[in-house]
Amino acid sequence: MPHNDISKKNGQEIAKLLNHLLANEYVLYTKTWKFHWNVTGKHFGSLHAFFDAQRLQLGEIVDEVAERVRALQVDSDGTLQEFLQKTQLTEHPGKNPDDLTMIALLLTDHEEIISKIRQDSEMANECKDYGTNNFLCELLEKHEKMAWMLRSFLD
């Protein structure tokens, strides 16, 4: 049994969920970067800075998720191919939507991740991985706050 008292099988199952989450986080990180670079319009300055702030948060989250996988003694994914195979999020290559559509697309992605984190948190609890459950609850709060901020632009 691993040093954290989680069975090897449960640790691998949780790591699998976390690698899917990592893929979603990385795609959202990349999409936020793209929108930071390509936003235009009368709200350019504030949205350029806003997207950059969210991108920085997402960069930290990507690292934290990958490190949580490693804490379970499983290799974390780290290639674009792996991320694209495992993500539930949709990319929009070659398209640069208007500023409000960018916000709406990012909000949709955060809401998708929030929903998935809730499911994964329940699974972590069922596997008696309370550390990962706590990690996911804290991550949930971060995404809920980022979603609230995005939603505020649309109201």
N, C-alpha and C positions, 0 to 999 in steps of 0.2 A: 504494500500500500504506500502511495506517495506520502511525503512528509506532512502534507496538509490534511490527512485523514479522509480525503475524497477518493473513492475507488478509481482505479485507472480508467475503467469504462465510463464512469460519470464525468471524470475530468476530460476525457476525449470528446464526449458529447457536448459538454459546455464549451470547450475550445472550438468545436465545429461551429456552434452558434456564434461565438465571438468572432471567428474568422469571417462569417457572413456579415456580422455587424461592422467589422473592420472594412470590408469591401464597400458597404453602404456609406460609411463615414468618409472613406477616401474619395468616392465618386462625388459626394456632396462637397467635400473640401475643394476638389478640382473644379466643380461647377461654380462654386462661390468665387474662386480665383478668376475664372473666365469672366464672370459677370463684373467683378471688380475692374478688370482690364477694359471691358467693352461697354460699360454703362455710358449712356449719353442722355442729354435732355436737360431740362431746367433744374433738376435735382441732382445733377452730376456730382457736385462737390460733396454733398452730404451722403449720397449713396456710395460713392467711391470709397469714402472713409468708413462707412458702415459695413460694406461688404468686406473691407480689409480687416476690420475688427472681428467680424464673424469668422473669416478665414483663419485668423490667428488662433481663435478658440478651437476651431475644428482641427487645426494642425496639432494642437496639444491633445485633443481627444483621440486622434488617430494613433499617436504614440502611446497613450494610456491603454487603449484597447489592445494594441499589439503586445504591450508589456504584460497585460493581464493574461493573454493567451500563454505567454512564456512562463508566467507564474504557475500555470497548470502543467508545465513541463511538456508542452506541445509547441511545435514550430508555428510561428505566425506567418500568414501569407504576406507577400510583399511585392508581387509583380502586377502590372496593369492587367495582364491576361487573367490572372487569378481573380483580381477584383471584378473585372467585367463579367466573368463567369458566375460569380457569386452574388453580385449586387441585385437588389430588387428595384433600384432607382433607374430612371431613364435619362440618357444623355440626349443632347440635341446638337449633334455636330453640324457645323456650317451655318448655324442659326444664331443670331444675336437679337433676341426679342427686345421690345421696349422695356423701360425701367419697371413699370408696374407688373408686367408679365414676368420679368426676372424675379421679382419679389414673390409673386404667386407660385412660381415653379420651385423656388427654394422653400417656401412655406409647405408646399405639398410634400417635398422630400423630408423635411423635419417631421412632419406629421406621420409619415410612413415609418421613419426611424423610431419615433415615440411609440407607435403601436407595436413595433417589433421588439423594442426594449421591454415593454410590459409583458409580452409573451415569454421572452427569454428570462426575465426575472422570475416568473412563475416556475419555469423549468429549472433554474438554478436552485430555487428553494426545494423543489421536489428531489433534486439530486443532493440535497444537504450541503450545497456550496454557498454558504451564507456570505462569504467574502465577495464572491462574484455578484450575488444578489445585492449586496450593499453598494458595490461598484456601479451596477446597473441603475440602482435607484438614484445615485448621485448624478449619473450621466443623464438620466431621464429629466432631472431638474434643469440641467444645462440646456437640453434641447427644448424643453418647454419654455424657458426664458427666451431663447433665440427665436422660437416660433412666435411668441407673444410680440416680440419686437418687430418681426416681419409683418405680422398681422396688423400691427398699429399703423404701418405705412398704408395699408389697404383700406382702413376704416375712414 
